[in-house]
Amino acid sequence: MKTIDLNADLGEGFPYDEPLLQIVSSCNIACGGHTGTNESIRKTLQLARKYDVNVGAHPSYPDPENFGRKEMIIASEALKQSLIEQVQSILSIAEEENVTVSYVKPHGALYNKAMVDDDTANIVIEVIQSFSSSLSIMGIPNSILEKLCLENNISFIKESFADRRYTSDGKLVSRSNANAVIHTKTEVWQQIKSSVENGTIESIDGEIIHLKTDSICFHGDTPEALDLIQFVKKNLAENAITIKSFL
């Protein structure tokens, strides 16, 4: 039986967290960088526990004004300190709620930067390892972050995106490209099906590329996203593919 992990970014102030948690097998909880308060962290942890969903920390550049989606010019030590505070925040509350945080997925612009920049990737790794060597790190396959994780014997979770197109070298097509996002449910499903069953997808240029994935990300900030993941869940079941955490 084939299985696949589905993840979503939650605790970001949108009203779809609970219905999403009834479908996904992993969730990435905002912990104060781009958004998120102790109250929202606690509430999302409680919901994750209720629905038995695997939990990850979702730290960001300390930039709520831009929702963590713009690259920041920030000193290494300042970034490191902010990430420490964010991860510590969710770990402390998770301990109080008797919930295990098993991995970390950077958010937004920090995620993108850590995939291509050695210094940023090393900061992310150093901060995470300072808490626990057992914490996995989630990111894009064949990235700088994956390379450094492998070199340091850190568990790396290969993530792909349900509604994003890829270049022929396996990178996400820039959002500046009008065709970067897949807008139809059928096309999203075909990409997921090919990735899960064959480990391949069709690039934006029509080339078949290998893209092994451990977890597929769904963004949970619109009603359309909820409709999409419900559609995918139905199709996974019809194709005997089980939604299951990568753990």
C-alpha positions in Angstrom: 0.0 0.0 0.0 1.3 3.4 -1.0 1.3 6.2 1.6 2.0 10.0 1.5 2.2 12.7 4.1 0.2 15.8 3.6 1.2 19.0 5.5 -0.3 22.4 5.9 1.0 25.7 7.5 -1.4 26.4 10.4 -1.8 28.8 13.4 -1.6 31.7 11.0 -4.9 33.3 11.8 -7.0 31.7 9.1 -10.3 30.0 9.9 -9.6 26.6 8.2 -7.2 25.0 10.7 -9.6 22.5 12.2 -11.0 21.2 9.0 -7.5 20.9 7.5 -6.3 19.0 10.6 -9.0 16.4 9.9 -7.3 15.6 6.6 -3.5 16.4 6.9 -1.0 14.1 8.6 1.5 16.8 9.5 1.1 20.5 10.4 3.6 23.4 10.5 2.7 25.8 13.3 3.6 29.5 13.1 5.6 30.4 16.2 5.8 34.2 16.2 8.1 35.3 13.4 5.7 36.1 10.6 2.6 35.6 12.8 1.5 33.5 15.8 1.1 34.1 19.5 1.4 31.8 22.5 -2.4 31.6 22.4 -2.6 30.6 18.8 0.3 28.1 19.2 -1.4 26.5 22.1 -4.8 26.3 20.4 -3.2 24.7 17.2 -1.2 22.2 19.3 -4.4 21.2 21.1 -6.2 20.6 17.8 -3.2 18.7 16.4 -3.3 16.5 19.5 -7.1 16.0 19.1 -6.7 14.8 15.5 -3.4 12.9 16.1 -1.5 15.1 13.6 2.3 15.2 13.5 3.6 18.6 14.6 6.4 20.8 13.2 7.7 24.2 14.1 7.3 26.9 11.4 9.8 29.7 12.2 10.3 32.7 10.0 12.2 35.9 9.5 11.0 38.3 12.3 8.8 40.2 9.8 5.1 40.2 10.6 4.6 43.3 8.5 5.3 41.3 5.3 4.1 37.9 6.7 7.7 36.6 6.4 7.4 36.6 2.6 10.1 39.1 1.8 13.8 38.4 2.2 15.2 40.4 5.1 18.7 41.9 5.4 19.4 40.9 8.9 22.6 40.2 10.9 23.3 36.5 11.4 23.3 36.7 15.2 19.9 38.6 15.1 18.4 36.0 12.9 19.8 33.2 15.0 18.4 34.8 18.2 15.0 35.3 16.7 14.8 31.7 15.5 15.9 30.4 18.9 13.1 32.4 20.5 10.5 31.1 18.0 11.5 27.5 18.3 11.8 27.7 22.1 8.3 29.2 22.3 6.6 26.3 20.5 8.7 23.6 22.3 7.8 25.0 25.7 4.1 25.2 25.0 4.2 21.7 23.3 5.7 20.3 26.5 3.0 21.8 28.6 0.4 20.3 26.2 2.1 16.9 26.1 2.6 17.2 22.3 5.8 16.2 20.5 7.4 18.6 18.0 9.2 16.3 15.5 10.5 18.6 12.8 11.1 22.2 11.7 10.1 23.8 8.4 11.2 27.4 7.8 8.5 29.7 6.5 8.3 31.9 3.4 11.3 33.9 2.3 13.5 32.2 5.0 12.5 28.8 3.5 13.4 29.9 0.0 16.8 31.5 1.1 17.8 28.4 3.2 17.4 26.2 0.1 20.0 28.1 -1.9 22.3 29.9 0.6 24.9 28.1 2.7 25.0 30.7 5.4 21.2 30.8 5.9 21.0 27.0 5.8 23.7 26.7 8.4 22.0 29.1 10.7 18.7 27.1 10.4 20.6 23.9 11.1 22.6 25.3 14.0 19.5 26.7 15.7 17.5 23.4 15.3 20.4 21.2 16.5 20.9 23.4 19.5 17.5 22.1 20.8 17.6 18.5 19.8 19.5 16.3 17.3 16.3 14.3 16.8 14.4 17.2 15.2 14.1 16.6 11.4 14.2 19.5 8.9 11.7 19.9 6.0 12.6 21.4 2.7 13.0 21.1 -1.1 14.8 18.0 -2.5 18.3 18.6 -4.0 18.6 21.9 -2.1 21.6 23.4 -0.2 19.7 22.7 3.0 19.2 19.0 2.1 22.9 18.7 1.2 24.0 20.2 4.5 21.6 18.0 6.5 22.9 14.9 4.8 26.5 16.0 5.5 25.6 16.4 9.2 23.5 13.2 9.5 20.3 15.2 10.1 17.0 13.7 9.0 15.7 15.6 6.0 12.0 15.5 4.9 11.7 16.1 1.1 8.7 18.4 0.5 6.9 19.2 -2.7 4.0 21.6 -3.3 0.6 20.5 -4.5 -0.2 23.6 -6.6 3.2 24.8 -7.8 5.0 24.1 -11.1 8.6 23.1 -11.3 11.5 23.9 -13.6 13.4 21.2 -15.5 16.1 21.3 -12.8 13.6 20.5 -10.0 13.2 24.1 -8.6 10.0 25.9 -8.0 9.0 28.2 -10.8 9.2 31.8 -9.6 5.8 33.4 -8.7 6.8 36.2 -11.0 5.9 33.7 -13.8 2.2 33.8 -14.6 2.2 30.0 -14.9 3.9 29.3 -11.5 0.7 28.2 -9.8 -1.5 25.3 -10.9 -5.1 26.5 -10.8 -7.2 23.4 -11.7 -7.9 20.6 -9.2 -7.4 18.0 -12.0 -3.9 19.2 -12.8 -3.0 19.3 -9.2 -4.1 15.8 -8.7 -2.3 14.5 -11.8 1.0 16.1 -10.5 0.5 14.5 -7.0 -0.5 11.1 -8.5 2.6 11.0 -10.7 4.9 12.1 -7.9 3.5 9.5 -5.4 3.2 6.6 -7.8 6.3 7.2 -10.1 8.5 9.7 -8.3 8.3 11.9 -11.4 6.4 15.1 -12.4 6.2 17.1 -15.6 8.1 20.3 -15.5 6.8 23.6 -16.8 8.8 23.0 -20.0 7.1 19.6 -20.5 10.1 17.5 -19.4 9.6 14.5 -17.1 11.8 15.0 -14.0 12.5 12.9 -11.0 11.1 14.5 -7.8 11.0 12.1 -4.8 8.8 13.5 -2.1 8.1 12.6 1.5 5.4 15.2 2.1 3.1 17.4 0.0 2.3 20.9 1.2 -1.1 22.5 0.9 -1.6 26.2 1.8 -4.5 26.6 4.1 -5.3 30.3 3.8 -8.3 30.2 1.4 -11.6 28.3 1.0 -10.3 27.1 -2.3 -7.4 25.4 -0.6 -9.7 23.5 1.6 -11.8 22.4 -1.4 -8.6 21.3 -3.1 -7.3 19.1 -0.3 -10.7 17.5 0.1 -10.7 16.7 -3.7 -7.1 15.3 -3.4 -8.1 13.2 -0.3 -11.0 11.6 -2.3 -8.7 10.8 -5.2 -6.0 9.4 -3.0 -8.5 7.0 -1.4 -9.8 5.9 -4.9 -6.3 5.1 -5.9 -5.5 3.1 -2.7 -3.0 5.8 -1.4 -3.2 6.3 2.3 -2.5 9.7 4.0 0.1 8.9 6.6 2.8 10.8 8.5 6.4 10.4 7.3 7.4 9.4 10.8 
